Amino acid sequence: MPNTITFHRVLATKPEKVYRAFIEPDAMAQWLPPYGFTCTVHKLDPQIGGEHRMSFRNFTTGNSHSFGGKYVELVPNERIRYTDGFDDPNLPGEMEVTVTLKAVSTGTELNITQAGVPDVIPPEACYLGWQESLQKLAKLVEPDIKE
């Protein structure tokens, strides 16, 4: 039975900046891969029906895995929903990721749900990877550099 993973975080920045971090290729390559991985964004077309395709490479071993999907819903600065699937046949099925952003007094409340995670991926590995990615996201979007 595929797993559903959920995350919650408050970021000290505006929803507009967080939204951009999810739809700009250079930003995604910087914050999305967990520590110890690099990311190549092969395609990122953030529009309904648009595709995304990326690969993560383990910096220690050099091994990589690729994945991609389509954008299902985009509500600027509020919601992003997309499908995701691994190219590896040992990681079957399609996942759906829903990202919601809400302006709050201290910045942006971020909620992420990743549904349909393949059984062979331990949920704790997903939690660990996403926690690292969200730490990197905060380091990207929270600084308010004026120049």
C-alpha positions in Angstrom: 0.0 0.0 0.0 1.7 3.3 -1.1 2.4 5.8 1.7 1.4 9.4 2.1 3.9 11.8 3.7 3.0 15.2 5.0 5.2 18.2 6.0 4.5 21.5 7.7 6.8 24.5 8.0 6.6 28.2 8.5 9.1 30.2 6.5 10.0 33.8 7.3 9.3 35.2 3.8 6.4 36.0 1.5 4.4 33.3 -0.3 5.5 34.8 -3.7 9.1 34.0 -3.0 8.3 30.4 -1.9 6.1 29.8 -4.9 9.0 31.0 -7.2 11.3 28.5 -5.5 9.0 25.7 -6.7 8.7 26.8 -10.3 12.2 28.2 -11.2 14.6 25.6 -12.5 17.8 27.1 -10.9 16.0 27.4 -7.5 14.7 23.8 -7.6 18.2 22.5 -8.4 19.6 24.3 -5.4 17.1 23.4 -2.7 15.3 20.2 -3.7 18.0 17.5 -3.6 18.7 16.3 0.0 22.2 16.8 1.4 24.8 14.7 -0.5 23.0 14.9 -3.8 23.2 17.2 -6.8 20.2 17.9 -9.1 19.9 18.5 -12.8 16.7 20.0 -14.0 16.1 18.6 -17.5 12.7 20.2 -18.1 10.5 22.5 -16.0 7.3 23.9 -17.7 5.2 25.2 -14.8 1.8 25.4 -16.5 -1.2 23.1 -16.3 -0.3 20.0 -18.2 3.4 21.1 -18.4 6.0 18.6 -17.6 9.0 18.5 -15.3 11.9 16.1 -15.4 14.9 16.0 -13.1 17.6 13.7 -11.9 19.4 13.5 -8.5 23.0 12.2 -8.4 24.6 10.8 -5.2 27.8 12.8 -4.9 29.6 10.0 -3.1 28.7 7.1 -5.4 27.9 8.9 -8.6 24.7 6.9 -8.9 21.7 8.8 -10.1 17.9 8.4 -10.4 15.6 10.4 -12.6 11.9 11.3 -12.2 9.3 13.5 -13.6 5.6 14.2 -14.1 3.1 16.9 -15.0 1.6 20.0 -13.3 -2.0 19.4 -12.4 -2.9 22.7 -10.6 -1.1 26.0 -10.3 -2.6 28.8 -8.2 0.1 31.5 -8.1 1.5 32.0 -4.5 -1.1 29.6 -3.0 -1.1 26.1 -4.4 0.9 23.7 -6.7 -0.1 20.2 -7.4 1.9 17.9 -9.7 2.5 14.2 -10.4 5.8 12.5 -9.9 7.1 9.2 -11.0 10.5 7.5 -11.0 12.0 6.2 -14.2 13.3 3.1 -12.3 10.8 0.2 -12.8 11.6 -0.9 -9.3 9.9 2.2 -8.0 6.5 1.9 -9.7 3.5 4.0 -9.6 2.6 7.7 -9.7 2.9 10.0 -6.8 1.0 13.3 -6.4 2.5 16.2 -4.6 0.4 19.1 -3.2 2.0 22.2 -2.0 -0.1 24.9 -0.2 1.1 28.3 0.8 -0.6 30.6 3.2 0.5 34.1 4.3 0.7 34.2 8.1 1.9 37.0 10.5 5.5 35.7 10.4 5.7 34.8 6.7 4.4 31.7 4.9 2.8 28.6 6.2 4.0 25.8 3.9 2.2 22.4 3.8 3.3 19.6 1.5 1.5 16.2 1.0 3.3 13.5 -1.1 0.8 10.7 -1.8 1.5 7.4 -3.5 5.1 7.0 -2.3 6.1 3.5 -3.5 6.2 0.8 -0.8 9.9 0.1 -1.3 10.8 3.6 -0.1 10.7 3.7 3.7 8.5 6.6 5.0 11.3 7.7 7.3 13.7 8.1 4.4 11.1 10.4 2.8 10.8 12.4 6.0 14.5 12.7 6.3 15.0 13.8 2.7 12.2 16.3 2.7 13.4 17.8 6.1 16.8 18.4 4.5 15.3 19.8 1.4 13.1 22.2 3.4 16.1 23.4 5.4 17.8 24.2 2.1 14.6 25.9 0.9 14.6 28.1 4.0 18.2 29.1 3.4 17.3 30.2 -0.1 14.0 32.1 0.5 14.4 33.6 3.9 17.3 36.0 3.4 16.0 39.4 2.3 18.8 40.6 0.2 18.0 44.0 -1.3 20.8 44.3 -3.8 
